[in-house]
Amino acid sequence: MQTYQVRTGRRKLALVDAPTPQQALLDYARSMGCHDDELMKLGPASLSWRGAVYKAVAVPDSRARPDREG
């Protein structure tokens, strides 16, 4: 598992643990109530939903981040 930061533009939306960036984006979108037929995959680490483009960026070492709970 890897931790990914989900972003839209410069805005940081969430941290998601997933095996791939695409899965992180799908998990995030589904948690927001999105249905699969509303999504457009743009690449391995980006998708579009309701006109917005979302990207997943790997967080280098999630264990070293002080804002992470757990």
N, CA, C and O atoms as a DFTB+ gen file, in Angstrom:
280 C
 N C O
     1  1       0.839      -1.190       0.000
     2  2       0.000       0.000       0.000
     3  2       0.878       1.246       0.000
     4  3       1.943       1.280       0.616
     5  1       0.418       2.236      -0.685
     6  2       1.094       3.521      -0.786
     7  2       0.074       4.593      -0.394
     8  3      -1.125       4.417      -0.609
     9  1       0.542       5.686       0.172
    10  2      -0.335       6.808       0.470
    11  2      -0.258       7.804      -0.678
    12  3       0.830       8.177      -1.119
    13  1      -1.424       8.232      -1.159
    14  2      -1.516       9.205      -2.246
    15  2      -2.266      10.434      -1.769
    16  3      -3.226      10.339      -1.003
    17  1      -1.815      11.583      -2.231
    18  2      -2.514      12.826      -1.976
    19  2      -3.406      13.093      -3.194
    20  3      -2.925      13.130      -4.326
    21  1      -4.686      13.276      -2.954
    22  2      -5.619      13.587      -4.030
    23  2      -5.709      15.103      -4.136
    24  3      -5.922      15.797      -3.142
    25  1      -5.542      15.610      -5.370
    26  2      -5.533      17.054      -5.619
    27  2      -6.454      17.398      -6.772
    28  3      -6.711      16.577      -7.652
    29  1      -6.940      18.612      -6.749
    30  2      -7.584      19.207      -7.906
    31  2      -6.989      20.602      -8.033
    32  3      -7.134      21.436      -7.140
    33  1      -6.329      20.839      -9.134
    34  2      -5.580      22.080      -9.284
    35  2      -4.489      22.123      -8.233
    36  3      -3.724      21.169      -8.089
    37  1      -4.411      23.223      -7.497
    38  2      -3.433      23.325      -6.397
    39  2      -4.015      22.893      -5.059
    40  3      -3.300      22.806      -4.061
    41  1      -5.293      22.628      -5.045
    42  2      -5.984      22.286      -3.796
    43  2      -5.748      20.832      -3.420
    44  3      -5.956      19.927      -4.228
    45  1      -5.312      20.621      -2.189
    46  2      -5.096      19.273      -1.650
    47  2      -6.372      18.844      -0.951
    48  3      -6.853      19.520      -0.042
    49  1      -6.920      17.709      -1.385
    50  2      -8.220      17.282      -0.890
    51  2      -8.185      16.204       0.171
    52  3      -8.916      16.276       1.159
    53  1      -7.336      15.199      -0.025
    54  2      -7.365      14.052       0.888
    55  2      -6.105      13.220       0.747
    56  3      -5.374      13.320      -0.238
    57  1      -5.873      12.396       1.756
    58  2      -4.844      11.355       1.696
    59  2      -5.568      10.020       1.633
    60  3      -6.478       9.752       2.417
    61  1      -5.148       9.190       0.691
    62  2      -5.805       7.907       0.489
    63  2      -4.745       6.817       0.382
    64  3      -3.784       6.958      -0.374
    65  1      -4.915       5.738       1.129
    66  2      -4.031       4.576       1.016
    67  2      -4.611       3.643      -0.035
    68  3      -5.769       3.234       0.052
    69  1      -3.793       3.309      -1.033
    70  2      -4.259       2.439      -2.123
    71  2      -3.056       1.802      -2.804
    72  3      -1.933       2.288      -2.667
    73  1      -3.285       0.716      -3.540
    74  2      -2.168       0.064      -4.241
    75  2      -1.691       0.830      -5.475
    76  3      -0.532       0.700      -5.870
    77  1      -2.584       1.640      -6.097
    78  2      -2.211       2.409      -7.288
    79  2      -2.830       3.805      -7.204
    80  3      -3.792       4.010      -6.464
    81  1      -2.286       4.763      -7.954
    82  2      -2.889       6.097      -7.949
    83  2      -4.325       6.086      -8.494
    84  3      -5.186       6.806      -7.988
    85  1      -4.578       5.280      -9.509
    86  2      -5.927       5.209     -10.077
    87  2      -6.921       4.688      -9.040
    88  3      -8.046       5.181      -8.955
    89  1      -6.512       3.693      -8.253
    90  2      -7.395       3.163      -7.214
    91  2      -7.639       4.204      -6.130
    92  3      -8.746       4.294      -5.599
    93  1      -6.625       4.988      -5.798
    94  2      -6.795       6.065      -4.811
    95  2      -7.842       7.058      -5.293
    96  3      -8.697       7.489      -4.518
    97  1      -7.779       7.420      -6.566
    98  2      -8.753       8.353      -7.123
    99  2     -10.159       7.759      -7.133
   100  3     -11.128       8.437      -6.792
   101  1     -10.264       6.506      -7.522
   102  2     -11.575       5.856      -7.534
   103  2     -12.160       5.779      -6.123
   104  3     -13.345       6.047      -5.927
   105  1     -11.344       5.420      -5.152
   106  2     -11.812       5.348      -3.767
   107  2     -12.275       6.716      -3.275
   108  3     -13.309       6.828      -2.617
   109  1     -11.501       7.761      -3.599
   110  2     -11.875       9.114      -3.183
   111  2     -13.194       9.524      -3.834
   112  3     -14.099      10.001      -3.149
   113  1     -13.310       9.344      -5.141
   114  2     -14.525       9.748      -5.849
   115  2     -15.746       9.003      -5.318
   116  3     -16.803       9.601      -5.121
   117  1     -15.602       7.714      -5.090
   118  2     -16.726       6.926      -4.556
   119  2     -17.105       7.390      -3.150
   120  3     -18.281       7.371      -2.786
   121  1     -16.116       7.805      -2.359
   122  2     -16.423       8.288      -1.009
   123  2     -17.200       9.607      -1.054
   124  3     -17.881       9.964      -0.092
   125  1     -17.096      10.320      -2.164
   126  2     -17.827      11.570      -2.346
   127  2     -19.199      11.339      -3.000
   128  3     -19.925      12.296      -3.270
   129  1     -19.551      10.080      -3.253
   130  2     -20.842       9.752      -3.812
   131  2     -20.867       9.621      -5.327
   132  3     -21.940       9.549      -5.926
   133  1     -19.715       9.589      -5.941
   134  2     -19.625       9.477      -7.387
   135  2     -19.889       8.043      -7.834
   136  3     -19.472       7.086      -7.182
   137  1     -20.582       7.917      -8.946
   138  2     -20.824       6.605      -9.554
   139  2     -19.826       6.401     -10.688
   140  3     -19.388       7.366     -11.315
   141  1     -19.473       5.161     -10.948
   142  2     -18.468       4.852     -11.964
   143  2     -18.802       5.445     -13.334
   144  3     -17.898       5.840     -14.070
   145  1     -20.093       5.511     -13.684
   146  2     -20.464       6.040     -15.001
   147  2     -20.309       7.560     -15.102
   148  3     -20.461       8.117     -16.189
   149  1     -20.011       8.239     -13.992
   150  2     -19.771       9.683     -13.999
   151  2     -18.294      10.027     -14.183
   152  3     -17.953      11.193     -14.387
   153  1     -17.424       9.034     -14.115
   154  2     -15.983       9.257     -14.163
   155  2     -15.426       9.116     -15.571
   156  3     -15.908       8.316     -16.373
   157  1     -14.397       9.914     -15.854
   158  2     -13.654       9.760     -17.096
   159  2     -12.185       9.630     -16.716
   160  3     -11.589      10.569     -16.187
   161  1     -11.608       8.476     -16.983
   162  2     -10.194       8.268     -16.686
   163  2      -9.356       9.019     -17.713
   164  3      -9.552       8.861     -18.918
   165  1      -8.430       9.829     -17.237
   166  2      -7.583      10.628     -18.112
   167  2      -6.180      10.067     -18.237
   168  3      -5.452      10.411     -19.168
   169  1      -5.799       9.214     -17.315
   170  2      -4.465       8.626     -17.307
   171  2      -4.309       7.774     -16.075
   172  3      -5.271       7.579     -15.332
   173  1      -3.104       7.256     -15.839
   174  2      -2.902       6.366     -14.696
   175  2      -3.030       7.056     -13.334
   176  3      -3.231       6.390     -12.318
   177  1      -2.915       8.384     -13.312
   178  2      -2.986       9.098     -12.029
   179  2      -3.910      10.306     -12.104
   180  3      -3.751      11.253     -11.333
   181  1      -4.877      10.285     -13.026
   182  2      -5.806      11.409     -13.119
   183  2      -7.150      10.954     -13.673
   184  3      -7.241      10.009     -14.457
   185  1      -8.200      11.668     -13.232
   186  2      -9.532      11.418     -13.739
   187  2     -10.335      12.698     -13.669
   188  3      -9.960      13.654     -12.990
   189  1     -11.437      12.697     -14.377
   190  2     -12.323      13.849     -14.392
   191  2     -13.677      13.432     -13.847
   192  3     -14.178      12.346     -14.137
   193  1     -14.256      14.316     -13.055
   194  2     -15.580      14.093     -12.495
   195  2     -16.276      15.437     -12.423
   196  3     -15.773      16.358     -11.780
   197  1     -17.424      15.566     -13.072
   198  2     -18.214      16.790     -13.075
   199  2     -17.399      18.002     -13.510
   200  3     -17.557      19.096     -12.968
   201  1     -16.529      17.798     -14.492
   202  2     -15.745      18.888     -15.053
   203  2     -14.445      19.198     -14.346
   204  3     -13.622      19.943     -14.877
   205  1     -14.239      18.651     -13.170
   206  2     -13.002      18.885     -12.429
   207  2     -12.015      17.762     -12.713
   208  3     -12.411      16.616     -12.927
   209  1     -10.737      18.093     -12.714
   210  2      -9.687      17.099     -12.918
   211  2      -9.043      16.814     -11.569
   212  3      -8.608      17.730     -10.870
   213  1      -8.985      15.544     -11.213
   214  2      -8.389      15.094      -9.959
   215  2      -7.133      14.306     -10.273
   216  3      -7.103      13.516     -11.217
   217  1      -6.089      14.527      -9.470
   218  2      -4.833      13.811      -9.652
   219  2      -4.414      13.189      -8.330
   220  3      -4.715      13.713      -7.258
   221  1      -3.711      12.059      -8.423
   222  2      -3.171      11.391      -7.240
   223  2      -1.653      11.462      -7.313
   224  3      -1.048      11.081      -8.315
   225  1      -1.044      11.957      -6.235
   226  2       0.405      12.103      -6.160
   227  2       0.895      11.289      -4.967
   228  3       0.378      11.432      -3.859
   229  1       1.878      10.446      -5.191
   230  2       2.415       9.608      -4.107
   231  2       3.069      10.472      -3.039
   232  3       3.795      11.418      -3.342
   233  1       2.801      10.130      -1.789
   234  2       3.443      10.783      -0.649
   235  2       4.687       9.966      -0.348
   236  3       4.573       8.767      -0.093
   237  1       5.885      10.572      -0.368
   238  2       7.139       9.819      -0.258
   239  2       7.236       8.866       0.930
   240  3       7.483       7.676       0.738
   241  1       7.046       9.362       2.151
   242  2       7.164       8.494       3.323
   243  2       6.093       8.893       4.321
   244  3       6.289       9.801       5.128
   245  1       4.965       8.212       4.263
   246  2       3.832       8.582       5.104
   247  2       4.117       8.410       6.591
   248  3       3.473       9.062       7.414
   249  1       5.057       7.554       6.954
   250  2       5.359       7.340       8.379
   251  2       6.078       8.537       8.985
   252  3       6.028       8.723      10.201
   253  1       6.737       9.342       8.185
   254  2       7.506      10.479       8.696
   255  2       6.684      11.745       8.815
   256  3       7.179      12.748       9.328
   257  1       5.438      11.728       8.354
   258  2       4.627      12.941       8.369
   259  2       3.944      13.125       9.712
   260  3       3.233      12.224      10.157
   261  1       4.134      14.259      10.374
   262  2       3.551      14.477      11.694
   263  2       2.045      14.657      11.687
   264  3       1.417      14.437      12.723
   265  1       1.420      15.052      10.561
   266  2      -0.012      15.279      10.541
   267  2      -0.812      14.004      10.318
   268  3      -2.041      14.041      10.276
   269  1      -0.144      12.915      10.180
   270  2      -0.826      11.622       9.942
   271  2      -1.236      11.013      11.279
   272  3      -0.415      10.898      12.189
   273  1      -2.483      10.630      11.396
   274  2      -2.944       9.978      12.614
   275  2      -2.686       8.485      12.525
   276  3      -2.652       7.909      11.438
   277  1      -2.505       7.870      13.684
   278  2      -2.382       6.407      13.661
   279  2      -1.148       5.877      14.158
   280  3      -0.961       4.661      14.175
